[in-house]
């Protein structure tokens, strides 16, 4: 295993130094997807799950498609296509003839279901060479699953080191050194996963021994999986160890340098890995609410002023945007919308009034009752509040019904991107903004659930100010 570490490390350094950006050509024909666009995205770090859009595959009316991607190293990418999460490993300079999975779009209910997870599959690729990264990983995963079934009880139930060693030895024998640095790293972390099944109560030492390696594999699915298994809610778990009072104090006082020193000296982790662990800890601690959210945000501010690397600071900046997203006191995200006649508008154009954003659908009986209740409320506050009802695209077919009901406010159509950005998992969902577009209630109460009291209190507070 140590020899494998050394090889991966040295080969990665040479490969990174020599790599140059090259075009990747993606083509194919999928008539059932005619006219659609498929976003191909690439995970950029294992901390906050943000993704980089590397290209949009546009399917022409005849079903053909042809797109180019420019990369300088083998990259794991995926596309969310209805019920599928289609995955592929792109190599610089290669051409891929893709076969798209059967077209299975999500229903409106599935789109709003926060627990829905697309099924992971591999893109079909025509004329795939035996030494291609995709083929190597597919073959390895088949063998891995087979061996895992054979040794499952011994490893995961009995915690047998002999069984783990046997499984690793069998896979190493079946898949000797390939000369493909990405696949070797992939294979290594998949084998480490077997070790982790035996060492889940020795997290810090396990990381030091098996996972803390350079460079950090930020675009490698097995590494991301291990990273999250090991470090999810890291601040919480580290603070609640028997001797965790020191770490709890360091986090509670936003002592960034102290946390770094703790991880590098006490745990023996590298600086780079410690930084990634801190970023992951900040992300999870903000939502876990064991610590004051402002303290967690202070840690991010200290990272901005630190001597951390540019890439790490970029992750910290992206993390700050994520944590502040839709938080009371922050500016509401822009909304691009169209009225029922197709005229475009945007949220930022509604100023000088409070704005009540009401994500709803007229196909839902509960939403219709909420709209009925809104009539009285809107009439009372019509000079002070702009009521905007935001509908999914499917509701455009109900234009006649909407006009007949004489419901209050503006009715606007928005796309799925807006619904996702405002974290609309069910209808109705509402937000209240002040005259400057700042969120003052996020989410806000719906008409039947106490909106009238919210608006009354808000107006009284405004008068006091």
Buried (B, 14 or more C-beta within 10 A) or exposed (E): EEEBEEBBBEBBEEBEEEEEEBEBEBBBBBEEBBEBEBBBBBBBBBBBEBBEEBBEBEBEEEBBBEBEBEBEBBBBBBBBBBBBBBBBBBBBEBEBBBEBBEBEEBEBEEBBEEEEEBEEBBBBBEEBEEEBBBBBBBBBEEBBEEBBEBBEEBBBEEEBEEBBEBBBEBBBEEBEEBEBBBBBBBBBBBBBBBBBBBBEEEBBEBBBBBBBBEEBBBBBBBBBBBBBEBBBBBBBBBBEEEEBEEBBEBBBEBBBEBBBEBBBEEBBBBEBBBBBBBBBBBBBBBEBEBBEEEBBBBBBEBBEEBEBEEBBBEBBEBBBEBBBEBEEEBEBBEBBBBEBEEEEBEBEEBEEBBBBBBBBBBBBEBBBBBBBBBBEBBEEBEEEBBBBBBBBEEBBEBBEEBEEEEBBBBBBBBEEEBBEBBBBBBBBBBBBBBBEBBBBBBBBBBBBBEBBEBBBEBBEEEEEE
